[in-house]
Amino acid sequence: METFTLATVSLVISISLIVSKKRDPACLSFAVLCLALFFHKGAAFFFGIFFSGFWKIVEYLGLVAIPTCAIRFTLSLISRHTFLSKRDIISSGIFSGFLAIALFTPLYRGIYLDTLLYLYAGLVLLICYASLLRYIKKRPPGVERTRMVYLSVACTATAVLSILDLVYYYGYAFPPVSNLFIAMLLYFVMILITHPHLPELHELMARALIVSIVTLFAAIIFTLIARLFGSGVSPPLTHILLASFIIVIAIEPFKIVLKIIFNYIYPEGKDVFTSLYALDEKLEKEKSLLLEEMAPVLAHEIRNPLGSIKGAAQYLRSESNTGENQRLLDVIIEEVDRLNSVVSQFLNYAKPYTINLKTQDVNQVIEKAIEIVKASDRLGKISIEKELRSDLPMVDIDAEQLVQVILNISFNAIEAMPAGGTLIFRTSKIESGDGGAVGISIRDTGTGIKTEEMKNIFKPFFTTKERGVGLGLAICQKIIKNHGGYIRVKSIPHQGSIFYIRLDVAH
């Protein structure tokens, strides 16, 4: 059962990476490595059932393919600071080819070839592991190095725990577990390479925990049904857990493959695979489109009467001789201007943004925004600090819209520091498997945001200001999303807030 589990998990991961939209070399090479492992372990499973020489040859063919695939994956994952090269892929491929040919000769019958295959695969995997350790040693501290440390720890733990198989081979009543630990390692590696934006261990573990909880829930349901309605003895709990785990991780790639096939046969049924929750999301998008269509009409119908009211108030003010009447008319004109500003902000939020992307230096855009902030009369006793990293990669951005985002956040930060404080701008370089990104942080030392308000600050029309509209941060979030990035905030009441923006680098 453990061999079958590893073979199935390998196949599922391979299919998941192949049918996904990710075309990263590390993902594709890992998919091929998992496919080779599937042939090796799958054939070993069927050989244990049918005892056919055909399955033994397939098992060995999968085994001889693993070293070459492992070297290719290692180079894709760590292209620098490694003693491996493309020549090693070629050399390993040639040697594996000779071993594959030997399987169809009388040498196949001897025990020496069997031993040579396993020693060869083990030696290459050990070299790849040593290359990973060397990469970690040479790599400067950062997100990428941390991810590779997690991978090395996972590999070490799998190797150590797999030694428990020796207990089984020496006759103790302890089942072999190495295949299970290798299956978990494969899933961990898949998460690591497909989600490079999850640098923290707790974030990686959280995804694994979700899969574990869903697996346990499915196993409990299956066990209850088997015991309530089954007439015979239910399968062992370990087998149910393994089957549930395979189903949980296989359901998404299976849906993707089925969707590709179904869309080819029935292209009109695009919403067949949409869940009820996704339909709610689709409904929200339709509402947004409707809002985009209604906003210009609504703004036009409101602005026309406002223009007439303002014009009439200005005329009456010029004709008025009493100070009291002029003061009241000034209030009307001021409120009309404020309503017109509200309509403008609403229109900016509702209308679709036309992004004029150009490859630019983020630091220059931030410098421009800082100059505008310094020139405003809102700054008061607030000092500005900047820590802009000089070696940032270029990004595809609409500079004017990004300036608008920075200004909105900056002026909010200034309002949060009425007694003075410090406004800090920082940029950072984020390295990841998908090409990297640039980080922008804007920090203040103001009053902070209350915990109960944090979940609402990006919602349209939510505001804590007496005369605020509540669209500034919603517009910021929309602009950053349209750039393919994300914005988030952390805050401690009475200590300050920090807004963090991530933008992918230009390709």
NUTORDO-786009 format. One record per residue (C-alpha): x, y, z; residue in three letters. Coordinates in steps of 0.02 Angstrom, whole numbers, plus 50000, padded with zeros to 5 digits. Example, Ala and Ser with C-alpha at 12.3 -4.5 7.8 and 13.67 -1.06 7.14 Angstrom:
NUTORDO-786009
506154977550390ALA
506844994750357SER
END
This chain:
NUTORDO-786009
500005000050000MET
501425012050040GLU
502235009049870THR
500565011949783PHE
500335028149882THR
502025035049830LEU
501705030249648ALA
499995038649649THR
500605054349736VAL
502045055649611SER
500835054149465LEU
499615066849539VAL
500995079649571ILE
501695077049396SER
499985079649315ILE
499635094749427SER
501215103549372LEU
501015098949188ILE
499205104849170VAL
499465120449276SER
499855137049192LYS
501565137849274LYS
502955135849148ARG
504385138249269ASP
505865126549228PRO
505925120449408ALA
504085115449402CYS
504245106449236LEU
505845097249283SER
505085092049449PHE
503555085549355ALA
504695074549248VAL
505615068449403LEU
503965063649485CYS
503435054849324LEU
505035044249327ALA
504705040049510LEU
502925035149465PHE
503535022549335PHE
504805015649458HIS
503625013549606LYS
502075009649504GLY
502944995449413ALA
503644989149579ALA
501864988449647PHE
501194978649497PHE
502704966949499PHE
502234962349677GLY
500524957049612ILE
500884948849444PHE
502734943949461PHE
502974948049277SER
504684951749204GLY
503904965949105PHE
503494975749263TRP
505254972749330LYS
506024980449175ILE
504834995449185VAL
505314997349369GLU
507164997949326TYR
506885009649177LEU
506025021849295GLY
507475020049417LEU
508835023849287VAL
507875039449232ALA
507845046749408ILE
509685052349418PRO
509625062649258THR
507945070349308CYS
508615074249482ALA
510125083549412ILE
509015093249292ARG
507845098249433PHE
509295103449546THR
510015114649411LEU
508305122449378SER
508065125749563LEU
509825132149603ILE
510675138049446SER
512045147249541ARG
513345142149671HIS
513275123849619THR
514605112049553PHE
513325103849439LEU
513165109149256SER
512265104549096LYS
513705092849054ARG
513235082549205ASP
511475080649135ILE
512185074448970ILE
513435062749055SER
512095055849170SER
510905053549023GLY
512205043748924ILE
512625032549072PHE
510775029749109SER
510535025248926GLY
511875011748936PHE
511065004849095LEU
509375004749009ALA
510084994948863ILE
510894982748985ALA
509164978449050LEU
508814969548886PHE
510424959348893THR
510914944248999PRO
511654956449127LEU
509864960049181TYR
509774942849261ARG
511234946149376GLY
511134953749549ILE
512564965649511TYR
511554976149389LEU
510154977649516ASP
511384983749649THR
512244995449525LEU
510595003949480LEU
510165007949660TYR
511935013449703LEU
511975024649549TYR
510295032849593ALA
510775034849775GLY
512475042549734LEU
511715055349614VAL
510385060249740LEU
511745062349871LEU
512725073649752ILE
511165084149720CYS
510915085749908TYR
512725091149930ALA
512485103949793SER
510965110749885LEU
511975112550045LEU
513365121549952ARG
512085133349876TYR
511385137350048ILE
513145140850114LYS
513595152549971LYS
511905161349964ARG
511715177650062PRO
510325178450192PRO
508615181250116GLY
506975173450066VAL
507735161749936GLU
509045155150057ARG
507705152250190THR
506665142050067ARG
508155131250023MET
508545128550207VAL
506765121950229TYR
507035110250082LEU
508695103650151SER
507905100550322VAL
506445091250241ALA
507655080450140CYS
508695076550294THR
507155072150398ALA
506505060750260THR
508175051750247ALA
508305049350436VAL
506515043450458LEU
506695031550310SER
508005022150411ILE
506535015050508LEU
506335002950362ASP
507834993450429LEU
506764988650579VAL
505544980250460TYR
506884971250362TYR
507644964250521TYR
506014955650563GLY
505164967650683TYR
503294970850671ALA
503484988450603PHE
502854992250426PRO
504015000750299PRO
503715019450301VAL
505035026750184SER
503825027850038ASN
502595037850144LEU
503935050150199PHE
504545052150019ILE
502745055649965ALA
502605069250098MET
504285076350041LEU
503685077249861LEU
502125086649913TYR
503155098650019PHE
504335101949873VAL
502845105249759MET
502165118349880ILE
503905125949894LEU
504175128249707ILE
502405132949658THR
502165145749797HIS
503795155649807PRO
502835170049886HIS
502635159750045LEU
504355162350123PRO
503865158650302GLU
503835140950368LEU
502175143650457HIS
501385148650290GLU
502025132850207LEU
501475122350354MET
499755130650351ALA
499445124350174ARG
499995106850224ALA
498885107950379LEU
497365112150274ILE
497675096750165VAL
497905086150322SER
496265092350399ILE
495285089250239VAL
496085071950225THR
495625067650404LEU
493845073850378PHE
493645063250220ALA
494365047950309ALA
493165050050456ILE
491655051450339ILE
492215036250240PHE
492495026050399THR
490795030650470LEU
489905025850309ILE
490875009550297ALA
490425004550476ARG
488615010250469LEU
488145002650303PHE
489544990150266GLY
489194971750291SER
490994966350310GLY
492554971950399VAL
493044989850355SER
494794993150286PRO
496184998150407PRO
496165016350457LEU
497905019050383THR
497305013250212HIS
495785024750224ILE
496915039450268LEU
498065035850123LEU
496615034250002ALA
495845050450066SER
497505059650048PHE
497685053749869ILE
495915059349826ILE
496145076449909VAL
497735080849814ILE
497105072949651ALA
495425081749641ILE
496085098549577GLU
497195091849434PRO
495795079749388PHE
494575094349375LYS
495815104149268ILE
496055089549147VAL
494175086349142LEU
493845104749111LYS
495055105048964ILE
494215089748887ILE
492445095848924PHE
492765113348856ASN
493405105648695TYR
491825095048677ILE
490585107848746TYR
491365125348738PRO
489725133948787GLU
489725125748959GLY
491125136149035LYS
490215138249201ASP
489915119649230VAL
491485117949337PHE
491145133849435THR
490745130749618SER
489305139349706LEU
490545150549796TYR
491385154949633ALA
489675159049562LEU
489485171649702ASP
491155178949650GLU
490555179649470LYS
488995188649529LEU
490085201449617GLU
491045204249456LYS
489415206949363GLU
488905219549495LYS
490565228549470SER
490255229249282LEU
488515236149313LEU
489255249149431LEU
490495254149296GLU
489065257049175GLU
487975266449299MET
489335277449375ALA
489555289749229PRO
487685291849209VAL
487445294349396LEU
488905306549404ALA
488195316549259HIS
486465317549337GLU
487185323449504ILE
488465335549436ARG
487235345249328ASN
486115350449475PRO
487665353749581LEU
488335365249446GLY
486705374749442SER
486635376049632ILE
488425382449641LYS
488145394949501GLY
486575401649584ALA
487435402749754ALA
488915412049680GLN
487745424449594TYR
486735427449752LEU
488335429949852ARG
488925443449732SER
487235452249748GLU
487105450449936SER
487525465050048ASN
487425456650218THR
488835446650297GLY
487675433350367GLU
486945429250195ASN
488675428750118GLN
489255416650253ARG
487775404950221LEU
488065405750034LEU
489915401550062ASP
489355386050157VAL
488255380950009ILE
489705383349886ILE
490915373849999GLU
489715359150020GLU
489365358649833VAL
491235357449802ASP
491375343549930ARG
489935333849849LEU
490745336149680ASN
492365328949752SER
491395314049821VAL
490635310949649VAL
492365312049570SER
493075299249691GLN
491595287749663PHE
491835289049476LEU
493695285349495ASN
493305269749595TYR
491905263349484ALA
492625266249312LYS
493805253349233PRO
495615258849243TYR
496625260449084THR
498385255849135ILE
499825262949034ASN
501195250949085LEU
503005255649058LYS
504595247449122THR
505225259549254GLN
506235261449413ASP
505095261249566VAL
506305272149663ASN
506075286549540GLN
504185285549559VAL
504335285749749ILE
505535300549742GLU
504245310049639LYS
502865306049765ALA
503985311449910ILE
504305328249828GLU
502425331049810ILE
502165326549994VAL
503555338550047LYS
502795352549944ALA
501075350650023SER
500505361150170ASP
499955345750269ARG
501685340050324LEU
501845350850481GLY
503045343550610LYS
503215326950520ILE
504945321550459SER
505195310450306ILE
506465296450296GLU
506845285550146LYS
507805269350127GLU
507745265549941LEU
508755250549885ARG
509855254949737SER
509935237849651ASP
508065235549621LEU
507525227049460PRO
506385236449340MET
504495234149351VAL
503055236749231ASP
501985250449309ILE
500885265349271ASP
501895278749360ALA
500465291049379GLU
499325278249459GLN
500695272049575LEU
501035290049629VAL
499185291549669GLN
499285276049779VAL
500825282349872ILE
500055299549897LEU
498415292449964ASN
499325281650091ILE
500545295550136SER
499185308650168PHE
498215296050274ASN
499815293050373ALA
500065311750397ILE
498285313650464GLU
498675299450586ALA
500115309850659MET
499295326250713PRO
500635329450844ALA
502065325450725GLY
503065309750691GLY
504065300950557THR
503515294950385LEU
504685281350318ILE
504785275250137PHE
505725259050101ARG
505985248049949THR
506605230049948SER
507075216549826LYS
506115200249837ILE
506885184849758GLU
505745170449712SER
505595156249588GLY
504375165949476ASP
505625179649432GLY
505615190249588GLY
504695205849644ALA
504925223149718VAL
504255227949888GLY
503705245549939ILE
503325249750120SER
502615265950190ILE
502705267150379ARG
502095280250502ASP
502255282650689THR
500485288550714GLY
498945282950809THR
498795266550715GLY
497225257350661ILE
496045248950782LYS
495975229950772THR
494115229650734GLU
494375241950590GLU
495795232550505MET
494655220750407LYS
493655235250334ASN
494955248150283ILE
494975242750100PHE
493075241850086LYS
492265255649983PRO
491445269650084PHE
492175263850250PHE
492955278450341THR
493345284150518THR
493485302450469LYS
492075314750502GLU
492075321250323ARG
492905306650237GLY
492215297150088VAL
493065280450118GLY
493645277349940LEU
495495281749950GLY
496165264850006LEU
494875255449901ALA
495545264549748ILE
497335260449802CYS
496935242049816GLN
496085241949646LYS
497575250249562ILE
498825238149639ILE
497745223149593LYS
497645229349413ASN
499555229449414HIS
499555211049465GLY
500215214949639GLY
499475215549813TYR
499375227649957ILE
499225223750142ARG
499365232950306VAL
499975229650482LYS
499595241350625SER
499805242950813ILE
498645255350899PRO
499575270750965HIS
501205264850883GLN
500915266550697GLY
500495257550536SER
501455250550389ILE
500745247950215PHE
501645235150109TYR
501515234049918ILE
502215220049811ARG
502455221849622LEU
503175208449507ASP
504735212849409VAL
504685215949222ALA
504945200749110HIS
END
